[in-house]
């Protein structure tokens, strides 16, 4: 595993109010973006995607990615400025056993309609910060010449008087 998920990122990944989207590609090259409710991190730092519906295009695409070692992207946001995307490859699909049964019961206790189908284990290979402040600062540090003249030549006070 080439990257480590931080505790702050783990809190967003496991947060019930966080926004989570999984981007996959089919064997035909068709892109699919799906919002997920339940994701997690295992003890090895792998991402977990709890699949609740068997027949979705994303479930098929995740299986394809698992079989053929294709990348997937999972985007996370806590709605308060923490935003990042995890790039990784599915390495396992858990469909039975004690861990599966424990998660099945937890999700079913939360909402009786939840019917856990499988748990995809994604090994992260990269984490991209999507936070506006981080991206803005990176652009200024790496590409200082880019910018708007009104920001570079005029102060905030001058703009207030205009």
C-alpha positions in Angstrom: 0.0 0.0 0.0 1.5 3.2 -1.1 -0.6 5.7 0.8 -2.0 6.0 4.3 -5.5 7.3 5.2 -5.2 9.8 8.0 -7.5 9.8 11.1 -9.2 13.0 9.8 -9.8 11.3 6.5 -11.1 8.2 8.2 -13.6 10.2 10.1 -15.0 11.6 6.9 -15.0 8.2 5.2 -16.9 6.7 8.0 -19.1 9.7 8.7 -22.8 9.1 8.1 -23.4 12.7 7.0 -20.4 12.8 4.6 -20.9 12.8 0.9 -19.4 9.8 -0.9 -19.2 9.1 -4.6 -17.7 6.1 -6.3 -16.5 6.5 -9.9 -16.0 3.2 -11.9 -15.7 2.2 -15.5 -17.3 -0.7 -17.3 -15.5 -3.2 -19.5 -17.1 -1.2 -22.4 -15.5 2.0 -21.2 -18.7 3.5 -19.9 -18.2 5.8 -16.8 -20.5 5.4 -13.8 -20.7 7.7 -10.8 -22.7 6.5 -7.8 -23.4 8.1 -4.4 -22.8 5.8 -1.4 -24.1 5.9 2.1 -21.8 3.5 3.8 -18.0 3.3 3.5 -15.3 2.5 6.0 -11.6 1.8 6.6 -10.3 -1.6 7.7 -7.5 -2.3 10.2 -5.0 -2.4 7.3 -5.9 1.0 6.0 -7.9 -0.3 3.0 -11.1 1.4 2.0 -14.4 -0.5 2.4 -17.4 0.0 0.2 -20.6 -1.6 1.6 -22.7 -2.7 -1.4 -26.4 -2.8 -0.7 -27.8 -3.6 -4.1 -26.7 -6.5 -6.2 -27.9 -5.4 -9.6 -26.4 -2.0 -9.9 -24.0 -1.0 -12.7 -21.5 0.1 -10.1 -21.5 -3.4 -8.5 -20.8 -4.9 -11.9 -18.1 -2.3 -12.5 -16.5 -2.9 -9.1 -16.4 -6.7 -9.9 -14.8 -5.9 -13.3 -12.2 -3.7 -11.6 -11.5 -6.5 -9.0 -11.0 -9.1 -11.7 -8.9 -7.0 -14.0 -7.1 -4.8 -11.5 -8.7 -1.5 -12.7 -8.6 1.7 -10.8 -11.6 3.2 -9.1 -12.0 6.7 -7.6 -13.9 7.5 -4.4 -14.6 11.1 -3.6 -15.4 12.3 -0.1 -16.6 15.5 1.4 -17.7 16.4 4.9 -19.6 19.4 3.6 -17.5 21.7 5.8 -14.3 22.1 3.6 -12.6 18.7 3.9 -12.6 17.2 0.5 -10.4 14.5 -1.0 -10.4 11.7 -3.6 -9.0 8.2 -3.0 -7.7 6.3 -6.0 -7.3 2.6 -5.6 -7.9 -0.9 -6.9 -10.4 -3.4 -5.5 -8.4 -6.4 -4.0 -11.1 -8.4 -2.4 -14.9 -8.8 -2.2 -16.2 -10.1 1.1 -19.6 -12.0 0.8 -19.6 -14.2 3.9 -17.8 -14.8 7.2 -17.8 -13.2 10.7 -16.8 -9.7 9.5 -19.5 -9.7 6.8 -22.1 -10.9 9.3 -21.1 -8.2 11.9 -21.4 -5.5 9.3 -24.7 -7.0 7.9 -26.2 -6.8 11.4 -24.9 -3.3 12.0 -26.4 -1.9 8.8 -29.6 -3.8 9.2 -30.0 -2.4 12.8 -29.5 1.1 11.4 -32.1 0.6 8.7 -34.1 -2.6 8.4 -34.3 -2.1 4.7 -30.5 -2.4 4.3 -29.5 -5.7 2.8 -25.7 -6.0 2.6 -24.7 -7.8 -0.6 -20.9 -7.5 -0.3 -18.0 -5.5 1.0 -15.5 -4.3 -1.5 -11.9 -3.9 -0.2 -10.1 -1.1 -2.0 -6.3 -0.7 -1.6 -5.6 3.0 -1.9 -2.8 4.0 -4.3 -3.2 7.8 -4.0 -5.1 10.5 -2.2 -5.8 13.8 -3.9 -6.8 16.8 -1.8 -9.7 18.6 -3.4 -10.2 21.2 -0.7 -10.4 24.7 -2.3 -7.9 26.3 0.1 -5.4 23.5 -0.5 -5.7 23.8 -4.2 -5.6 27.6 -4.2 -2.4 27.6 -2.1 -0.8 24.9 -4.3 -1.5 26.9 -7.4 0.0 30.0 -5.9 3.1 28.2 -4.8 3.7 26.2 -8.0 2.3 28.7 -10.5 2.8 32.1 -8.9 2.8 33.8 -12.3 -0.9 32.8 -12.9 -3.4 35.2 -11.5 -5.5 38.2 -12.1 -3.9 41.6 -12.3 -6.6 43.1 -10.1 -5.6 40.8 -7.3 -1.8 41.3 -7.8 -1.8 45.1 -8.3 -4.6 46.3 -6.1 -5.1 45.8 -2.3 -8.3 44.7 -0.7 -8.6 48.2 0.8 -8.4 49.8 -2.7 -11.1 47.5 -4.0 -13.4 48.6 -1.1 -13.0 52.2 -2.1 -13.7 51.6 -5.8 
